[in-house]
Amino acid sequence: MKKLTPRIITVALLLFVSFTKLSAQSTNSTSFQGVWELTQLASNNSETRVVVPGILKVFDAGGKFFNLRVTQYGSLINHKGNYVVNNADTYSEIIKNEAEDVKYSLAGKTYKLRYKFSDDKMLLVLKGILEGKEGVKSVEFTEVWKRVDAK
């Protein structure tokens, strides 16, 4: 009986940690879900600048996302794929497809990004590094996304 008790405790602790981690991932994933509009961008430690309207990021409940650019000439999905919340500070975008005219090497890669939500979950700050395609340098960036309100 004494040998069984440590095993039961170990199994119980492992189950608790697993459920806690799954619960935390689910909660963080829920915070991402929705449509976000890019409002500010800084790259390679430059000054933050306001961007042109119409750059959107959409996260769904199934772990998929895409970035969409809306212009007066039409709309274009820049890239799309899956996302996974790693922990309370980082998530990964697994890029499946990219537009032909992008300067950065996205498709087929996984990008680990740092994230932070505002207290009201209406702003999302992302930080990361994108690899450049041949002849284009990699870029370190900080983006501020505002949740598109459904009101």
N, CA and C atoms as an extended XYZ file, in Angstrom:
453
Properties=species:S:1:pos:R:3:atomname:S:1:resname:S:1:resid:I:1 pbc="F F F"
N         0.806       -1.190        0.000 N   MET     1
C         0.000        0.000        0.000 CA  MET     1
C         0.856        1.265        0.000 C   MET     1
N         2.004        1.225        0.702 N   LYS     2
C         2.857        2.399        0.788 CA  LYS     2
C         3.437        2.770       -0.574 C   LYS     2
N         3.712        1.787       -1.435 N   LYS     3
C         4.243        2.062       -2.769 CA  LYS     3
C         3.171        2.661       -3.669 C   LYS     3
N         1.934        2.317       -3.423 N   LEU     4
C         0.834        2.802       -4.239 CA  LEU     4
C         0.539        4.276       -3.968 C   LEU     4
N         0.672        4.718       -2.757 N   THR     5
C         0.347        6.097       -2.388 CA  THR     5
C         1.180        7.126       -3.155 C   THR     5
N         2.516        7.004       -3.245 N   PRO     6
C         3.282        7.977       -4.032 CA  PRO     6
C         2.867        7.994       -5.502 C   PRO     6
N         2.519        6.823       -6.041 N   ARG     7
C         2.071        6.774       -7.444 CA  ARG     7
C         0.759        7.526       -7.614 C   ARG     7
N        -0.163        7.322       -6.702 N   ILE     8
C        -1.456        8.012       -6.781 CA  ILE     8
C        -1.248        9.510       -6.673 C   ILE     8
N        -0.407        9.939       -5.756 N   ILE     9
C        -0.127       11.375       -5.594 CA  ILE     9
C         0.507       11.928       -6.868 C   ILE     9
N         1.454       11.201       -7.434 N   THR    10
C         2.109       11.649       -8.664 CA  THR    10
C         1.110       11.764       -9.807 C   THR    10
N         0.273       10.759       -9.986 N   VAL    11
C        -0.741       10.788      -11.045 CA  VAL    11
C        -1.717       11.932      -10.813 C   VAL    11
N        -2.149       12.115       -9.582 N   ALA    12
C        -3.082       13.206       -9.263 CA  ALA    12
C        -2.456       14.566       -9.568 C   ALA    12
N        -1.195       14.753       -9.197 N   LEU    13
C        -0.508       16.019       -9.487 CA  LEU    13
C        -0.359       16.243      -10.992 C   LEU    13
N         0.000       15.200      -11.724 N   LEU    14
C         0.124       15.331      -13.175 CA  LEU    14
C        -1.209       15.699      -13.820 C   LEU    14
N        -2.280       15.065      -13.385 N   LEU    15
C        -3.604       15.396      -13.918 CA  LEU    15
C        -3.979       16.839      -13.596 C   LEU    15
N        -3.709       17.259      -12.354 N   PHE    16
C        -4.025       18.629      -11.951 CA  PHE    16
C        -3.270       19.633      -12.808 C   PHE    16
N        -1.957       19.406      -12.987 N   VAL    17
C        -1.139       20.318      -13.797 CA  VAL    17
C        -1.637       20.339      -15.237 C   VAL    17
N        -1.981       19.182      -15.794 N   SER    18
C        -2.481       19.115      -17.167 CA  SER    18
C        -3.778       19.884      -17.329 C   SER    18
N        -4.732       19.678      -16.415 N   PHE    19
C        -6.011       20.388      -16.502 CA  PHE    19
C        -5.828       21.876      -16.305 C   PHE    19
N        -4.938       22.271      -15.387 N   THR    20
C        -4.678       23.692      -15.155 CA  THR    20
C        -4.097       24.328      -16.403 C   THR    20
N        -3.143       23.644      -17.036 N   LYS    21
C        -2.518       24.172      -18.241 CA  LYS    21
C        -3.529       24.275      -19.382 C   LYS    21
N        -4.357       23.257      -19.557 N   LEU    22
C        -5.388       23.299      -20.599 CA  LEU    22
C        -6.371       24.414      -20.348 C   LEU    22
N        -6.755       24.606      -19.115 N   SER    23
C        -7.683       25.674      -18.767 CA  SER    23
C        -7.082       27.035      -19.064 C   SER    23
N        -5.810       27.221      -18.708 N   ALA    24
C        -5.141       28.500      -18.968 CA  ALA    24
C        -5.031       28.745      -20.464 C   ALA    24
N        -4.688       27.703      -21.245 N   GLN    25
C        -4.594       27.858      -22.689 CA  GLN    25
C        -5.941       28.246      -23.270 C   GLN    25
N        -6.995       27.606      -22.826 N   SER    26
C        -8.331       27.891      -23.318 CA  SER    26
C        -8.715       29.333      -23.028 C   SER    26
N        -8.438       29.800      -21.819 N   THR    27
C        -8.761       31.172      -21.442 CA  THR    27
C        -7.988       32.158      -22.298 C   THR    27
N        -6.677       31.943      -22.477 N   ASN    28
C        -5.875       32.849      -23.284 CA  ASN    28
C        -6.307       32.810      -24.740 C   ASN    28
N        -6.628       31.634      -25.250 N   SER    29
C        -7.081       31.504      -26.620 CA  SER    29
C        -8.379       32.277      -26.830 C   SER    29
N        -9.265       32.222      -25.861 N   THR    30
C       -10.525       32.950      -25.941 CA  THR    30
C       -10.284       34.449      -26.033 C   THR    30
N        -9.266       34.947      -25.338 N   SER    31
C        -8.953       36.378      -25.376 CA  SER    31
C        -8.544       36.825      -26.770 C   SER    31
N        -7.927       35.954      -27.546 N   PHE    32
C        -7.495       36.293      -28.900 CA  PHE    32
C        -8.661       36.351      -29.882 C   PHE    32
N        -9.666       35.529      -29.679 N   GLN    33
C       -10.722       35.346      -30.666 CA  GLN    33
C       -11.416       36.651      -31.030 C   GLN    33
N       -11.606       36.831      -32.334 N   GLY    34
C       -12.289       38.014      -32.832 CA  GLY    34
C       -11.511       38.664      -33.954 C   GLY    34
N       -11.913       39.893      -34.263 N   VAL    35
C       -11.297       40.671      -35.338 CA  VAL    35
C       -10.545       41.835      -34.699 C   VAL    35
N        -9.310       42.029      -35.138 N   TRP    36
C        -8.443       43.074      -34.602 CA  TRP    36
C        -7.964       43.960      -35.745 C   TRP    36
N        -7.855       45.271      -35.501 N   GLU    37
C        -7.339       46.193      -36.508 CA  GLU    37
C        -6.014       46.767      -36.046 C   GLU    37
N        -5.027       46.755      -36.928 N   LEU    38
C        -3.712       47.297      -36.613 CA  LEU    38
C        -3.807       48.812      -36.489 C   LEU    38
N        -3.353       49.352      -35.356 N   THR    39
C        -3.429       50.797      -35.134 CA  THR    39
C        -2.062       51.459      -35.043 C   THR    39
N        -1.042       50.719      -34.600 N   GLN    40
C         0.305       51.279      -34.489 CA  GLN    40
C         1.325       50.212      -34.841 C   GLN    40
N         2.463       50.668      -35.358 N   LEU    41
C         3.523       49.759      -35.755 CA  LEU    41
C         4.870       50.432      -35.533 C   LEU    41
N         5.804       49.703      -34.972 N   ALA    42
C         7.193       50.149      -34.868 CA  ALA    42
C         8.053       48.983      -35.330 C   ALA    42
N         9.117       49.284      -36.085 N   SER    43
C         9.994       48.213      -36.542 CA  SER    43
C        11.448       48.616      -36.355 C   SER    43
N        12.271       47.621      -36.028 N   ASN    44
C        13.704       47.837      -35.798 CA  ASN    44
C        13.966       49.036      -34.890 C   ASN    44
N        13.211       49.094      -33.799 N   ASN    45
C        13.349       50.132      -32.769 CA  ASN    45
C        13.097       51.546      -33.281 C   ASN    45
N        12.296       51.679      -34.347 N   SER    46
C        11.943       53.001      -34.864 CA  SER    46
C        10.819       53.593      -34.027 C   SER    46
N        10.484       54.834      -34.320 N   GLU    47
C         9.349       55.481      -33.667 CA  GLU    47
C         8.065       54.734      -34.029 C   GLU    47
N         7.150       54.650      -33.080 N   THR    48
C         5.848       54.051      -33.353 CA  THR    48
C         5.088       54.972      -34.289 C   THR    48
N         4.442       54.387      -35.282 N   ARG    49
C         3.669       55.213      -36.212 CA  ARG    49
C         2.265       54.631      -36.363 C   ARG    49
N         1.348       55.512      -36.679 N   VAL    50
C        -0.027       55.098      -36.947 CA  VAL    50
C        -0.048       54.549      -38.365 C   VAL    50
N        -0.724       53.454      -38.549 N   VAL    51
C        -0.756       52.808      -39.865 CA  VAL    51
C        -2.040       53.181      -40.603 C   VAL    51
N        -2.031       52.923      -41.905 N   VAL    52
C        -3.243       53.168      -42.692 CA  VAL    52
C        -4.324       52.201      -42.224 C   VAL    52
N        -5.570       52.644      -42.210 N   PRO    53
C        -6.655       51.760      -41.783 CA  PRO    53
C        -6.825       50.589      -42.749 C   PRO    53
N        -7.383       49.508      -42.244 N   GLY    54
C        -7.746       48.400      -43.118 CA  GLY    54
C        -6.845       47.188      -43.031 C   GLY    54
N        -5.966       47.123      -42.028 N   ILE    55
C        -5.167       45.924      -41.833 CA  ILE    55
C        -5.765       45.187      -40.639 C   ILE    55
N        -6.290       44.005      -40.901 N   LEU    56
C        -7.025       43.252      -39.892 CA  LEU    56
C        -6.362       41.909      -39.621 C   LEU    56
N        -6.529       41.429      -38.401 N   LYS    57
C        -6.092       40.094      -37.990 CA  LYS    57
C        -7.314       39.422      -37.389 C   LYS    57
N        -7.609       38.215      -37.833 N   VAL    58
C        -8.793       37.486      -37.366 CA  VAL    58
C        -8.342       36.169      -36.741 C   VAL    58
N        -8.741       35.950      -35.481 N   PHE    59
C        -8.486       34.700      -34.778 CA  PHE    59
C        -9.821       33.999      -34.580 C   PHE    59
N        -9.912       32.700      -34.932 N   ASP    60
C       -11.164       31.977      -34.678 CA  ASP    60
C       -11.003       31.028      -33.496 C   ASP    60
N       -12.110       30.437      -33.092 N   ALA    61
C       -12.124       29.548      -31.926 CA  ALA    61
C       -11.415       28.228      -32.204 C   ALA    61
N       -11.235       27.875      -33.468 N   GLY    62
C       -10.623       26.605      -33.829 CA  GLY    62
C        -9.110       26.650      -33.959 C   GLY    62
N        -8.475       27.782      -33.588 N   GLY    63
C        -7.024       27.878      -33.659 CA  GLY    63
C        -6.496       28.327      -35.008 C   GLY    63
N        -7.363       28.910      -35.843 N   LYS    64
C        -6.929       29.418      -37.142 CA  LYS    64
C        -6.932       30.953      -37.100 C   LYS    64
N        -6.090       31.557      -37.947 N   PHE    65
C        -6.046       33.010      -38.044 CA  PHE    65
C        -5.684       33.402      -39.475 C   PHE    65
N        -5.944       34.671      -39.794 N   PHE    66
C        -5.442       35.235      -41.042 CA  PHE    66
C        -5.296       36.736      -40.882 C   PHE    66
N        -4.380       37.313      -41.668 N   ASN    67
C        -4.206       38.759      -41.737 CA  ASN    67
C        -4.778       39.222      -43.066 C   ASN    67
N        -5.608       40.244      -43.012 N   LEU    68
C        -6.331       40.738      -44.173 CA  LEU    68
C        -6.035       42.217      -44.361 C   LEU    68
N        -5.758       42.606      -45.598 N   ARG    69
C        -5.563       44.017      -45.929 CA  ARG    69
C        -6.720       44.446      -46.827 C   ARG    69
N        -7.454       45.468      -46.384 N   VAL    70
C        -8.601       45.977      -47.134 CA  VAL    70
C        -8.218       47.334      -47.713 C   VAL    70
N        -8.337       47.483      -49.045 N   THR    71
C        -7.996       48.746      -49.696 CA  THR    71
C        -9.150       49.177      -50.599 C   THR    71
N        -9.003       50.339      -51.178 N   GLN    72
C       -10.033       50.813      -52.101 CA  GLN    72
C       -10.063       49.985      -53.376 C   GLN    72
N        -9.011       49.207      -53.618 N   TYR    73
C        -8.927       48.389      -54.826 CA  TYR    73
C        -9.342       46.942      -54.590 C   TYR    73
N        -9.617       46.601      -53.340 N   GLY    74
C       -10.003       45.243      -53.015 CA  GLY    74
C        -9.299       44.751      -51.764 C   GLY    74
N        -9.504       43.520      -51.436 N   SER    75
C        -8.933       42.943      -50.219 CA  SER    75
C        -7.971       41.814      -50.563 C   SER    75
N        -7.029       41.581      -49.663 N   LEU    76
C        -6.016       40.562      -49.865 CA  LEU    76
C        -5.682       39.916      -48.531 C   LEU    76
N        -5.663       38.583      -48.484 N   ILE    77
C        -5.192       37.891      -47.293 CA  ILE    77
C        -3.676       37.793      -47.410 C   ILE    77
N        -2.964       38.522      -46.529 N   ASN    78
C        -1.494       38.537      -46.556 CA  ASN    78
C        -0.910       37.181      -46.177 C   ASN    78
N        -1.435       36.610      -45.113 N   HIS    79
C        -1.014       35.278      -44.702 CA  HIS    79
C        -2.049       34.679      -43.769 C   HIS    79
N        -1.981       33.342      -43.667 N   LYS    80
C        -2.931       32.648      -42.804 CA  LYS    80
C        -2.314       31.358      -42.308 C   LYS    80
N        -2.928       30.818      -41.267 N   GLY    81
C        -2.419       29.575      -40.699 CA  GLY    81
C        -3.116       29.263      -39.396 C   GLY    81
N        -2.372       28.648      -38.506 N   ASN    82
C        -2.891       28.287      -37.194 CA  ASN    82
C        -2.155       29.077      -36.123 C   ASN    82
N        -2.787       29.183      -34.959 N   TYR    83
C        -2.110       29.803      -33.824 CA  TYR    83
C        -2.290       28.929      -32.599 C   TYR    83
N        -1.286       28.974      -31.732 N   VAL    84
C        -1.289       28.193      -30.504 CA  VAL    84
C        -0.797       29.095      -29.393 C   VAL    84
N        -1.555       29.177      -28.301 N   VAL    85
C        -1.110       29.942      -27.141 CA  VAL    85
C        -0.143       29.059      -26.370 C   VAL    85
N         1.102       29.521      -26.245 N   ASN    86
C         2.144       28.749      -25.560 CA  ASN    86
C         2.064       28.910      -24.050 C   ASN    86
N         1.887       30.151      -23.606 N   ASN    87
C         1.810       30.451      -22.176 CA  ASN    87
C         1.233       31.851      -22.013 C   ASN    87
N         1.359       32.429      -20.839 N   ALA    88
C         0.752       33.732      -20.561 CA  ALA    88
C         1.469       34.882      -21.259 C   ALA    88
N         2.608       34.614      -21.899 N   ASP    89
C         3.382       35.679      -22.548 CA  ASP    89
C         3.601       35.486      -24.040 C   ASP    89
N         3.513       34.250      -24.526 N   THR    90
C         3.835       34.003      -25.930 CA  THR    90
C         2.779       33.124      -26.603 C   THR    90
N         2.664       33.321      -27.903 N   TYR    91
C         1.861       32.424      -28.733 CA  TYR    91
C         2.625       32.229      -30.034 C   TYR    91
N         2.269       31.205      -30.776 N   SER    92
C         2.939       30.914      -32.041 CA  SER    92
C         1.961       30.988      -33.190 C   SER    92
N         2.409       31.587      -34.273 N   GLU    93
C         1.667       31.573      -35.528 CA  GLU    93
C         2.369       30.579      -36.448 C   GLU    93
N         1.636       29.586      -36.905 N   ILE    94
C         2.155       28.592      -37.831 CA  ILE    94
C         1.609       28.979      -39.201 C   ILE    94
N         2.454       29.572      -40.024 N   ILE    95
C         2.005       30.155      -41.289 CA  ILE    95
C         1.892       29.063      -42.354 C   ILE    95
N         0.695       28.944      -42.918 N   LYS    96
C         0.444       27.947      -43.964 CA  LYS    96
C         0.587       28.552      -45.362 C   LYS    96
N         0.060       29.765      -45.560 N   ASN    97
C         0.075       30.409      -46.870 CA  ASN    97
C         0.410       31.888      -46.699 C   ASN    97
N         0.976       32.472      -47.759 N   GLU    98
C         1.264       33.904      -47.775 CA  GLU    98
C         0.967       34.463      -49.161 C   GLU    98
N         0.735       35.775      -49.225 N   ALA    99
C         0.526       36.429      -50.512 CA  ALA    99
C         1.859       36.453      -51.271 C   ALA    99
N         1.784       36.541      -52.570 N   GLU   100
C         3.000       36.504      -53.391 CA  GLU   100
C         3.885       37.727      -53.210 C   GLU   100
N         3.298       38.880      -52.911 N   ASP   101
C         4.086       40.114      -52.903 CA  ASP   101
C         4.667       40.498      -51.533 C   ASP   101
N         4.592       39.623      -50.534 N   VAL   102
C         5.122       39.983      -49.220 CA  VAL   102
C         6.651       39.941      -49.231 C   VAL   102
N         7.258       40.825      -48.415 N   LYS   103
C         8.712       40.935      -48.361 CA  LYS   103
C         9.354       39.955      -47.391 C   LYS   103
N         8.525       39.348      -46.563 N   TYR   104
C         9.087       38.508      -45.517 CA  TYR   104
C         8.740       37.045      -45.740 C   TYR   104
N         9.633       36.203      -45.332 N   SER   105
C         9.498       34.767      -45.528 CA  SER   105
C         8.600       34.189      -44.443 C   SER   105
N         7.351       33.931      -44.766 N   LEU   106
C         6.375       33.511      -43.774 CA  LEU   106
C         5.932       32.064      -43.928 C   LEU   106
N         5.541       31.680      -45.130 N   ALA   107
C         4.919       30.367      -45.348 CA  ALA   107
C         5.841       29.230      -44.928 C   ALA   107
N         5.236       28.273      -44.237 N   GLY   108
C         5.973       27.105      -43.811 CA  GLY   108
C         6.783       27.310      -42.540 C   GLY   108
N         6.643       28.455      -41.921 N   LYS   109
C         7.415       28.743      -40.712 CA  LYS   109
C         6.497       28.950      -39.519 C   LYS   109
N         7.082       28.796      -38.349 N   THR   110
C         6.381       29.072      -37.102 CA  THR   110
C         7.059       30.266      -36.448 C   THR   110
N         6.282       31.280      -36.146 N   TYR   111
C         6.798       32.476      -35.492 CA  TYR   111
C         6.267       32.541      -34.070 C   TYR   111
N         7.184       32.614      -33.116 N   LYS   112
C         6.813       32.745      -31.711 CA  LYS   112
C         6.796       34.235      -31.386 C   LYS   112
N         5.628       34.727      -30.956 N   LEU   113
C         5.437       36.154      -30.686 CA  LEU   113
C         5.114       36.374      -29.213 C   LEU   113
N         5.596       37.482      -28.682 N   ARG   114
C         5.228       37.878      -27.327 CA  ARG   114
C         3.934       38.673      -27.432 C   ARG   114
N         3.039       38.511      -26.470 N   TYR   115
C         1.783       39.244      -26.498 CA  TYR   115
C         1.437       39.780      -25.120 C   TYR   115
N         0.631       40.843      -25.143 N   LYS   116
C         0.109       41.412      -23.903 CA  LYS   116
C        -1.221       42.084      -24.229 C   LYS   116
N        -2.244       41.744      -23.445 N   PHE   117
C        -3.555       42.369      -23.591 CA  PHE   117
C        -3.682       43.529      -22.618 C   PHE   117
N        -4.462       44.538      -23.002 N   SER   118
C        -4.839       45.575      -22.046 CA  SER   118
C        -5.793       44.946      -21.037 C   SER   118
N        -5.989       45.611      -19.914 N   ASP   119
C        -6.861       45.066      -18.871 CA  ASP   119
C        -8.263       44.768      -19.379 C   ASP   119
N        -8.782       45.608      -20.275 N   ASP   120
C       -10.140       45.404      -20.786 CA  ASP   120
C       -10.184       44.485      -22.015 C   ASP   120
N        -9.038       43.937      -22.413 N   LYS   121
C        -8.912       43.006      -23.550 CA  LYS   121
C        -9.289       43.656      -24.893 C   LYS   121
N        -9.230       44.989      -24.962 N   MET   122
C        -9.562       45.677      -26.202 CA  MET   122
C        -8.322       46.030      -27.029 C   MET   122
N        -7.130       45.957      -26.412 N   LEU   123
C        -5.879       46.195      -27.127 CA  LEU   123
C        -4.984       44.969      -26.971 C   LEU   123
N        -4.250       44.669      -28.027 N   LEU   124
C        -3.327       43.550      -28.038 CA  LEU   124
C        -2.002       44.047      -28.607 C   LEU   124
N        -0.934       43.913      -27.826 N   VAL   125
C         0.400       44.312      -28.281 CA  VAL   125
C         1.179       43.045      -28.616 C   VAL   125
N         1.719       43.001      -29.833 N   LEU   126
C         2.511       41.858      -30.289 CA  LEU   126
C         3.936       42.310      -30.587 C   LEU   126
N         4.900       41.476      -30.208 N   LYS   127
C         6.309       41.745      -30.503 CA  LYS   127
C         6.935       40.486      -31.063 C   LYS   127
N         7.777       40.668      -32.088 N   GLY   128
C         8.428       39.513      -32.676 CA  GLY   128
C         9.458       39.909      -33.707 C   GLY   128
N         9.970       38.913      -34.406 N   ILE   129
C        10.956       39.119      -35.468 CA  ILE   129
C        10.503       38.314      -36.680 C   ILE   129
N        10.466       38.971      -37.841 N   LEU   130
C        10.137       38.298      -39.102 CA  LEU   130
C        11.407       38.133      -39.926 C   LEU   130
N        11.580       36.960      -40.501 N   GLU   131
C        12.727       36.701      -41.364 CA  GLU   131
C        12.465       37.291      -42.737 C   GLU   131
N        13.465       37.982      -43.284 N   GLY   132
C        13.337       38.542      -44.619 CA  GLY   132
C        13.565       37.502      -45.693 C   GLY   132
N        12.955       37.732      -46.847 N   LYS   133
C        13.251       36.871      -48.001 CA  LYS   133
C        14.633       37.262      -48.519 C   LYS   133
N        15.108       36.562      -49.521 N   GLU   134
C        16.444       36.822      -50.055 CA  GLU   134
C        16.624       38.303      -50.392 C   GLU   134
N        17.667       38.895      -49.841 N   GLY   135
C        17.952       40.305      -50.089 CA  GLY   135
C        17.220       41.268      -49.171 C   GLY   135
N        16.358       40.770      -48.307 N   VAL   136
C        15.610       41.628      -47.379 CA  VAL   136
C        16.010       41.245      -45.952 C   VAL   136
N        16.384       42.254      -45.169 N   LYS   137
C        16.802       41.982      -43.796 CA  LYS   137
C        15.608       41.595      -42.931 C   LYS   137
N        15.890       40.814      -41.893 N   SER   138
C        14.851       40.487      -40.907 CA  SER   138
C        14.439       41.769      -40.200 C   SER   138
N        13.220       41.753      -39.675 N   VAL   139
C        12.715       42.953      -39.015 CA  VAL   139
C        12.158       42.585      -37.642 C   VAL   139
N        12.546       43.377      -36.648 N   GLU   140
C        11.983       43.258      -35.307 CA  GLU   140
C        10.827       44.248      -35.244 C   GLU   140
N         9.679       43.815      -34.732 N   PHE   141
C         8.511       44.687      -34.769 CA  PHE   141
C         7.727       44.672      -33.463 C   PHE   141
N         6.981       45.750      -33.284 N   THR   142
C         5.982       45.854      -32.223 CA  THR   142
C         4.718       46.372      -32.888 C   THR   142
N         3.612       45.669      -32.696 N   GLU   143
C         2.326       46.060      -33.280 CA  GLU   143
C         1.314       46.254      -32.169 C   GLU   143
N         0.435       47.232      -32.354 N   VAL   144
C        -0.687       47.430      -31.443 CA  VAL   144
C        -1.958       47.216      -32.247 C   VAL   144
N        -2.754       46.257      -31.786 N   TRP   145
C        -4.013       45.891      -32.438 CA  TRP   145
C        -5.179       46.270      -31.529 C   TRP   145
N        -6.225       46.835      -32.128 N   LYS   146
C        -7.424       47.194      -31.385 CA  LYS   146
C        -8.544       46.237      -31.805 C   LYS   146
N        -9.232       45.692      -30.798 N   ARG   147
C       -10.338       44.788      -31.090 CA  ARG   147
C       -11.434       45.567      -31.838 C   ARG   147
N       -11.958       44.984      -32.912 N   VAL   148
C       -13.054       45.592      -33.652 CA  VAL   148
C       -14.318       45.300      -32.865 C   VAL   148
N       -14.951       46.355      -32.391 N   ASP   149
C       -16.145       46.223      -31.558 CA  ASP   149
C       -17.337       45.877      -32.413 C   ASP   149
N       -18.136       44.937      -31.965 N   ALA   150
C       -19.296       44.479      -32.720 CA  ALA   150
C       -20.553       45.295      -32.434 C   ALA   150
N       -20.431       46.381      -31.719 N   LYS   151
C       -21.619       47.194      -31.387 CA  LYS   151
C       -22.151       47.916      -32.583 C   LYS   151
